[in-house]
Amino acid sequence: MVKHMIIWKYKEDVGSPEKGQEIKAALEGLVGKIDGLLHMEIITNKLPSSSGDLMMDSSFESEAALMAYQSHPLHQEIANGLVRPNVDVRLSLDYEV
């Protein structure tokens, strides 16, 4: 199994809780629609001590499944239409469990 973690920071003019909820619903809705995607959780309830605004905690069957997810049209639609227009910073960490 492979874990795929991302931390995003909103663009200065975004930062609304509603945008985070929209991103959360869209990405979590991919479970069951993309082969090899086992789990997706978007954390929006950050503490004031956080330096990021949103975090993705996702699990995939394999590294190949993660790579397939990256280029999958459903993922690309959300990434290009909802996530990228609203975030400035993206940090990721992938690792095998």
Buried (B, 14 or more C-beta within 10 A) or exposed (E): EBBBBBBBBBBEEBEEEEBBEBBBEBBBEBBEEBEBBEEBEBBEEBEEEEEBBBBBEBBBBEBEBBBBBEEBEBBEEBBEEBBEEBBEEBEEEBEEE
